[in-house]
Amino acid sequence: MIRLLVWLFIGGTAGWLAGVITKGKGFGCLGNVVVGVVGSVVGGWLFGLLRWSTPGNGLVGSIVTAFIGAVALIVVIKLIMDGD
């Protein structure tokens, strides 16, 4: 149960930060969590693909990795939506 709450906290924080940086506001509570959780997967994949070590350890490193992935996710989504 604690792991789930930490996972949701990391996702919400990363999603909110990414929303503020890329859009000027967050995506609402549920949207922030979804963007952050998916962003954490994308961030982990990007760091592995580029053979970079994750920035820091523990909670802060997880938030930074999820934030970077969430920003990348939002940028790609915006590029796809603007291309229509």
N, C-alpha and C positions, 0 to 999 in steps of 0.2 A: 504493500500500500504506500509506504514511504517513497519507494522508487518511482511509482506512478506520479505522485505529487511533485517530486523533484523533476521528473521528465516534463510534466505539464508546466512547471515554473520556468524551466529552461526554454521550452518552446514558446511560451507566452512572452517572456522577456526578449528573446531573440526576434520573434515576429514583430513585436511592438517597435523595437529599435530599428529593424529593417524598414518597417512601414514609415516611421518618422523620417529616416534618411532618404528613402526613395520617393515617397509620396507626400510627405508633409504631415501625415497623421497616421494613426494605426488603423487596423482593419476590424476593430471590435474585439472583444475578448476571445470568442471562438475562432475568428479569423486569424488573430495573432498566434494562437496556439497551433493552428493547422499550418500556417506559413512557417512558423519556427520549427515545428517537428519535421516537416518535409525538408526545410532548410538544413536541419541538422544532418539528415541523410545525404543531401546534396553536398554540404560542406565536408563531411567525412569522405565522400567519394572524391571530391576535388582535391583534398589534401593528399589522399592516397594516389590519385592519378598523377599529380605533380611531384610526388615523393617528398612532400613537405611534412615536417612534424607538426602536430597540432600545437597551437599557441597556448602554452601553460598547461597546467594539470587541474583536475578537479572541476569544480563548478564554473570557475571563470573561463577555463579553457573550453569547456563544453558550450558555454554561452557564446564565446567568440567564434568557435567553429560553426555553430548553428546560425549565428548572425551573418557570417560571410556567405554561408550557403543560402540563407533566406534572401539576402541582397541579390545574389546571382540568380536565384529563382525568379524574383520579382522583375529583374532586368530582362530576362528571357521572355517572361510572360508579356511584359510591356512591348518588347520588340515584335512578338507574334501578333499581339492585338493591334498594334499600330500599322502592321503590314497589310491588314485587310482593306 
